[in-house]
Amino acid sequence: MTTPVTIIGAGLGGLTLARVLHVHGIPATVYEAESSPAARTQGGLLDIHDRDGQLALKAAGLHEEFLGIVHQGAEASRILDKDGKVLLDEPDDGTGARPEVPRGELRRILLDSLPAGTVRWGRKVTSVRALGGGRHEVTFADGATVTTGLLVGADGAWSRVRPLLSGARPEYVGTCLIETYLYDADTRHPASARAVGDGSLFALAPGRGIAAHREPGGVLHTYVTLRKPREWLDSLDFGDAAGVTARIAAEFHGWAPELTALITDGETPPVPRAIHTLPTGHRWDRVPGVTLLGDAAHLMCPSGEGANLAMYDGAELGNALAAHPYDTEAALASYEEALFPRSAAAAAEASRVHALCLDDNAPHSLVGFFTGHGQAE
């Protein structure tokens, strides 16, 4: 294949695609809006699954590097009720089925595996238009343009490439997250550190919850979850960190103090995350010269699958293009034929798990999911 591939977005999916293409000798350029690899922090830990994310890393020839950044012990998970009672405690069994790694380190491994100049930083896409014959013109914020014979939208939830294929737009699902951090937790916040344990914590009740990860260096990374209308979230003044923290903490009145301290003792300003999804089963008709991967294709509720699927999409697309070196459209059709049912099943499962975390029987519904016994009594 000699047609260069233009990839919009240097997230994990776009970078995995670029790497797999490089392994097969196919040229690619990645355009990224961020000004540099260090322009912002890349989030916390990701659990990388052996059924998809790890397969993608193997296709990229990076599995050994991946194993070198695994945060040992972080596969542990526990479920608590609002009083701090432990309902389920699963230790890290060391099998490596879903080891946790820092997202930033994983991205670094992918970036380091690409030839210099593959990623063009500071190239924010403002518009994309079809030129006919499978060719497209991409316009950037500085007015520069690039024309491509094969365009891949790996540009996330609010993709600029998606409208070439689909009129679908992300919709708010009625749930918001508020993100906080505690540092040096074992020394400075020992009760909260004990509650979280070695890996992940889910403290749940109907309509609300506190989830936390233990990250390297004694960091506790917390996501407060609330079922609220978008108007409620928009009414919060996140410029007033203390006021917002008080409003959020009030939603957890009467909860165990070691849990509410994950909110009230937060050492960074609270950050809102409104959860949006694309329709379950989102798909499109084949359009010459363009396709999507990751959140641009199948934005879904947080469930631990998003990064894994994006990387798997990238690897599968790269492999399809390598398998059809003289027929790009056959490659894209083959990729999408497998993509649509795979992402539809994952999105349906993500929605189900999300509902279990907040339904009227929470936290027992999630305990039942973990143990395979339905909704536990």
Phi, psi and omega in degrees: 000128182249347179291118178296146180259129177258120183247126177260113178113120180256042169280188184297323180292312180297321180290323176297317176302311181300320180293315180295321175299317179299319178303325181267007177075024181257124183289144179210151173232135180250127177252125186231135182292326181298149187283339181195169177298336183257016185296331178207160175292153189256020178089188188263223183277149174237136172269120185257117192274148181288344183270348181213297182300317179291326176297322178296318180292327175294318177297330179275356181070030187234015185294321179296318177298321178300314181300332181287347180248009180296133176274100188299135177089351188279357175285351178299146178213149178216152177240131180238157168268181186292343178271002180087006178287130180279119181261334179208134181221106181250114179286166173286114183272359176076011182284338180078018180292330179209058181297151181264136177224152175292130182304317182298322179291322178295318178297321179298317179301316179295315180299317182293340182276354184260149176300147178306137178088356179297318180264126176258108185277157178070028180245083180280124180280131177253332179199157176222136178222149179281138178253354183096154178067024180081006180261149181221151177248128178253128179249136182255167185299332180275005179092348178292154178228159172220140178252136185224148175266349177212112186245131178238122175273104174245036192255028164077195189304317185255046185307133172280342182273329185309319182300342174294338186243330191208145175270003182292142176230147178300143177236144179293133185266359180095011180230139177234154175244146172234126189259133177220165179226147165240141181245153180049047193294324183296330179269316189265338182223059190297324181294316178294321179298319178294322180296318181290323182079207187272343187227255185247144177240137170232107175252117194228155171206166180306123175080001183200159179191164175233117176247142181215149174242142167271122180251167181304149177080021178073025180269133171251117182254116189247140171239111174277131184244131180221135170277108183214149172295155181300330180297325178296313180297318181293338181282346181280136178265096184285357169285343177252084187300317182295318180294317179295317180301318179296319179297318181290316180299327180297335178290347183240030179301132178090355177285163179302137184298329179292340175274312181293337176296336175298337176265304190290333180265008182309136185256007172230153176302136179298139183242126181276145175225101176280128184276122176240152175221156165274162179302139173300132183084016178305131179207175181209162174282151181298124176243124185303135169082011183206145173204179183230160171213165177062213183300333176299330183264325190209055177302127184221174178299148177300128181208009185086001183260338190304306181294320179300314181293321179299315178294318179296317175305312182300316180294317180295320178294316178301316179294323178295318178294323178292327182283343179233066189295340183244010181214084183300320182295324176295322178296314181293321179296319179296316179300311183291328179301322177275328182298314189298308179293326179297312182287327178297317179295318180293321180293320178297318179293321179298318178295322180295313181295319178301317179294320180299328182291338189233005185285182186292346180254010179295139008269001187293332178298318180288324175302315179298322178296315181295323185267352179078022182245024181070213179276112182291150177279000000 
